[in-house]
Amino acid sequence: MQTQSESLVRKQFFISPKNVAKLEKLSANLKGVSAAKIVRDAIDAYDPEGNQTEVKEKELLALAHSKVKEALEATEQANRKIDLCLENLSVKDGE
């Protein structure tokens, strides 16, 4: 079994005090997530060529699809309630 230290390489970088403070704040807010993990995730997310746009578009499309589906289900449920109310009114009118 390979340990985490065997799969990682130690590097040293200079960062501003402002970045250090932000990193420490993020790490404190994300309990259980180390500063090193946050830096690794940031490096993985960085895409100077803008290829993330396609991923974001897919995520937005999936979100829009989900919200439209929810809206359709809510509309269908409201229509069923309205139909039931109309049926009840019709029965009362026929009495």
Secondary structure, 3 states (H helix, E strand, C coil): CCCHHHHCCCCCCCCCHHHHHHHHHHHHHCCCCCHHHHHHHHHHHCCCCCCHHHHHHHHHHHHHHHHHHHHHHHHHHHHHHHHHHHHHHHHHHHC
